[in-house]
Structures are given as C-alpha cells and as structure tokens.
Amino acid sequence: MTDPTRRDFLATGAVAGCSSVVAQESPALASPERPFLTPADEFRDVSRGTPKPYSLTGAAREAARLTPETWRLEVTADPATEEPHTKVAAVVARPLTIAAGTALDLPALLDLGKTHQVHFLKAMQCLNIDTPLGQGLWTGVPLRDVLRLCGRMTNVRRISFRGFHNNDPRQVFQSSVDYTHAFETPPGELPAFLAYRLNGEPIPPERGGPVRMVVPWSYGFKSIKWLQQIALTNNPRNTDTYAEGNNDPEAVLKSAAFSDPVPAMHPADRPLVVRGVVMCGPSGVRRVEYWVRRVEADSPAVADDAPELLRAPWAECPLDPQPDWTRTLPAGVRPQDVLGFDRTTGRPREWPLRYSVAPFTATVGRLAPGRYEFRARAVDLNGFFQPEPRPLQKSGKNAIQVRRFEVA
C-alpha cells in the first residue's frame, strides 16, 4: 500500500480509538493486592486497529518496524499551505527520513538518553473511560531534544505525530502538541517525551513499544503508541484524530476519584472499607471526600449537580501513606532522578503527584441493615468539586461513580 503523503498525515484520521471501546467495570488501580506500579501485562488494553499492531509476529512485525532492530522514526516538515491560516510552509534544516538513511533508530535514541533521559510516573487513562488503565514509571527522551537533531526550523506552530496502524488510511491515528508545549517546558516540569522503557524494562508491543509518545498532562489519545512519524507544520489547527469524535483534543487530565466496586452484600456487624485511587490532574488534589446515602430499591438516580448531592454531608477520606520509593521504583532508578521528586530528599514535591494516581481508603462505621449508595469525589486546588470543571462533556470522563450495596 502506498505510504500517505505529508498532507495526508495532517489531514486524515479515523474513528476515535477509546471511544469505540465498551468500558468494563474493573477495580481501581491501588489496593493491598495491587502494586503502586502496574506491571506492563496488567494494563487495561484499549488499542485500536485490525489486526492490533502488537499482534503482528515474525516477518510481519519486522516489516512494520515494530522490533527494536527495525524501529525507525522519521521527522519531516509539512509542505502544505492553506489560506488564510497557513500562508507559508514549515521548513526544517535536517529532516530525518528512511529514504535518505537519516531516520532515527533505537540505538541513537538510547544514546541521546545518556544525556537527556527523564523518568516520570504517569497513569494512563482514556478520555471516554471512567477508570485509569494502569500506572507506570516511563523513561525516555524529551521531544524537544529529539527535534534538536533536525537543526534550524522555521514557521513551525504544531508538532504532529502518528504511529503504525497497518498502513491502512482508515486506521490512521495521530495526535499533536503545539510548539510551545514541545520546546518551552519550564526546567523541572514534565515534558512530552519519547518513551522506551516502562517500569525499567523495554516497552512491550502491547504497551506501544519499541517507542511511544508520552504526553504527561493529557489523556491516552495524546500518547501515541508505535511511534514512527513526526511532522512539523505551520498549520495552527488541531488535526488530532480524536477531534473527529466530538472530543476535546486539548483536554487535560481531570482530578477525579475512582472507587473499587463494593460487594453487593455487606454484613451489618463490620465497618465498610472502600478503596480506590484519585487521579491528580494539572489542578492538583486538595482532598478526597466520600458520602454514604441510604436509598430505597426504586430510588431515582441523583445527578452530579443535584442540590441534594451538593449539600450532602461529605466526609474527608484519607490518602494512603506513600510507598517506600526505594523499593517501589525499578532497580537503578533513584527517587531523586524522577521528575516531580525533590533532588535532595528524594520525596515528591507534592502529593499526589501530578498526572499519577494515589490510593485512598474510606472506612465507614457500621451501618444499619438496608440499601445504600457510596460515592467518592476529588476536590482540586482551585476549589472545584468533581465532576467540575467540565466545559465539554467529552473533555474527560470524570462523573462521580455510584456504588450500590445492601447491608444485611
């Protein structure tokens, strides 16, 4: 099949990936039975494509450049112009292409990591699924340092990137960041980066390896798997595939609490213990709260903005203690070397860490027999109560989860 053109790269797309996946109720990430870092093979999978790129084997995987030996990354300038928004095309001094033999390979990326490598804790979450998919320590090289290899560039307003999707134009999946977010991240802040390790090991194909993009502040659709092409463009418009599904393609992670399912029956002679995790978005987390409400079997649902819910007697829910970082992080990774950690003390500069999840535990005293609902919500540092703020319904699924159960 003919490779797509650069104009195709920035103009084509497909049906949004995660939005087509039916969410299955699953436990939140953290509990005594689940480690703080999710093993690579235990992340929930919402990969798109038919067949799934990671299912390719042997010669087919090599031809797709999805092995460490065959992986290549092309970086080129988009030649397209379009009045009135794009009057001149982007230009880059040293494009990286397979045809010219200059495409970046994995050894060169790892060599770049010797001086620019970053480690970062991030939980992956789909924009349209109300449960995080897993949390890992991601290791790689900032996007800005990869783009420096291309030399001088002019008239670049966005950086678009796409991964392998079977060379089928109908399955093309791409995302982007603006120039400022790619190049001008403040020192010590969390940059978009090309990841090649997860929890200290090479990223497996199921998680988007050998190399995937990681955009810390956003949902998973920005963290393109099986990364293979980057295009520098003067087109200021967002051309992410996810924009086609009425999604907000610039959405950032929402601070939100997610609780484990509660057993349908609970004995009256024991306290109720509910565990879960809270996602920490850019607006941070001030606290997690819970509310237990008695209901009748036919009680109607309560909307997230109902006066009854807003005036409810919410109680603060404590976060679990931080893990022992020297034992939690992979061998060879010091806490001081992880972005967001203090380089002197080796402790997080804030807790929860932005763009990661932290566990919480709600302990409810003994309840009289009857039917109940349990809710947990996050309150961010701006004073917003989950599910606020949500200017668009598809800017991140963060409705308050409701867990119904009976005390017998």
C-alpha positions, 0 to 999 in steps of 0.5 A, spaced: 500 500 500 502 506 498 505 510 504 500 517 505 503 523 503 505 529 508 498 532 507 495 526 508 498 525 515 495 532 517 489 531 514 486 524 515 484 520 521 479 515 523 474 513 528 476 515 535 480 509 538 477 509 546 471 511 544 469 505 540 471 501 546 465 498 551 468 500 558 468 494 563 467 495 570 474 493 573 477 495 580 481 501 581 488 501 580 491 501 588 489 496 593 493 491 598 493 486 592 495 491 587 502 494 586 503 502 586 506 500 579 502 496 574 506 491 571 506 492 563 501 485 562 496 488 567 494 494 563 487 495 561 488 494 553 484 499 549 488 499 542 485 500 536 486 497 529 485 490 525 489 486 526 492 490 533 499 492 531 502 488 537 499 482 534 503 482 528 509 476 529 515 474 525 516 477 518 510 481 519 512 485 525 519 486 522 516 489 516 512 494 520 518 496 524 515 494 530 522 490 533 527 494 536 532 492 530 527 495 525 524 501 529 525 507 525 522 514 526 522 519 521 521 527 522 519 531 516 516 538 515 509 539 512 509 542 505 502 544 505 499 551 505 492 553 506 489 560 506 488 564 510 491 560 516 497 557 513 500 562 508 507 559 508 510 552 509 514 549 515 521 548 513 526 544 517 534 544 516 535 536 517 529 532 516 530 525 518 527 520 513 528 512 511 529 514 504 535 518 505 538 513 511 537 519 516 531 516 520 532 515 527 533 508 530 533 505 537 540 505 538 541 513 537 535 514 541 538 510 547 544 514 546 541 521 546 538 518 553 545 518 556 544 525 556 537 527 556 533 521 559 527 523 564 523 518 568 516 520 570 510 516 573 504 517 569 497 513 569 494 512 563 487 513 562 482 514 556 478 520 555 471 516 554 473 511 560 471 512 567 477 508 570 485 509 569 488 503 565 494 502 569 500 506 572 507 506 570 514 509 571 516 511 563 523 513 561 525 516 555 527 522 551 524 529 551 521 531 544 524 537 544 531 534 544 529 529 539 527 535 534 534 538 536 537 533 531 533 536 525 537 543 526 534 550 524 526 550 523 522 555 521 514 557 521 513 551 525 506 552 530 504 544 531 508 538 532 504 532 529 505 525 530 502 518 528 504 511 529 503 504 525 496 502 524 497 497 518 498 502 513 491 502 512 488 510 511 482 508 515 486 506 521 490 512 521 491 515 528 495 521 530 495 526 535 499 533 536 502 538 541 503 545 539 510 548 539 510 551 545 508 545 549 514 541 545 520 546 546 518 551 552 517 546 558 519 550 564 526 546 567 523 541 572 516 540 569 514 534 565 515 534 558 512 530 552 517 525 551 519 519 547 518 513 551 522 506 551 522 503 557 516 502 562 517 500 569 525 499 567 524 494 562 523 495 554 516 497 552 512 491 550 508 491 543 502 491 547 504 497 551 506 501 544 513 499 544 519 499 541 517 507 542 511 511 544 509 518 545 508 520 552 504 526 553 504 527 561 498 532 562 493 529 557 489 523 556 491 516 552 489 519 545 495 524 546 500 518 547 501 515 541 503 508 541 508 505 535 511 511 534 514 512 527 512 519 524 513 526 526 511 532 522 512 539 523 507 544 520 505 551 520 498 549 520 495 552 527 489 547 527 488 541 531 488 535 526 488 530 532 484 524 530 480 524 536 477 531 534 473 527 529 469 524 535 466 530 538 472 530 543 476 535 546 483 534 543 486 539 548 483 536 554 487 535 560 487 530 565 481 531 570 482 530 578 477 525 579 476 519 584 475 512 582 472 507 587 473 499 587 466 496 586 463 494 593 460 487 594 453 487 593 452 484 600 455 487 606 454 484 613 451 489 618 456 487 624 463 490 620 465 497 618 465 498 610 472 499 607 472 502 600 478 503 596 480 506 590 485 511 587 484 519 585 487 521 579 491 528 580 490 532 574 494 539 572 489 542 578 492 538 583 488 534 589 486 538 595 482 532 598 478 526 597 471 526 600 466 520 600 458 520 602 454 514 604 446 515 602 441 510 604 436 509 598 430 505 597 430 499 591 426 504 586 430 510 588 431 515 582 438 516 580 441 523 583 445 527 578 452 530 579 449 537 580 443 535 584 442 540 590 441 534 594 448 531 592 451 538 593 449 539 600 450 532 602 454 531 608 461 529 605 466 526 609 474 527 608 477 520 606 484 519 607 490 518 602 494 512 603 501 513 606 506 513 600 510 507 598 517 506 600 520 509 593 526 505 594 523 499 593 517 501 589 521 504 583 525 499 578 532 497 580 537 503 578 532 508 578 533 513 584 527 517 587 531 523 586 532 522 578 524 522 577 521 528 575 516 531 580 521 528 586 525 533 590 533 532 588 535 532 595 530 528 599 528 524 594 520 525 596 515 528 591 514 535 591 507 534 592 502 529 593 499 526 589 503 527 584 501 530 578 498 526 572 499 519 577 494 516 581 494 515 589 490 510 593 485 512 598 481 508 603 474 510 606 472 506 612 465 507 614 462 505 621 457 500 621 451 501 618 444 499 619 441 493 615 438 496 608 440 499 601 445 504 600 449 508 595 457 510 596 460 515 592 467 518 592 469 525 589 476 529 588 476 536 590 482 540 586 486 546 588 482 551 585 476 549 589 472 545 584 468 539 586 468 533 581 465 532 576 467 540 575 470 543 571 467 540 565 466 545 559 465 539 554 462 533 556 467 529 552 473 533 555 474 527 560 470 522 563 470 524 570 462 523 573 462 521 580 461 513 580 455 510 584 456 504 588 450 500 590 450 495 596 445 492 601 447 491 608 444 485 611 
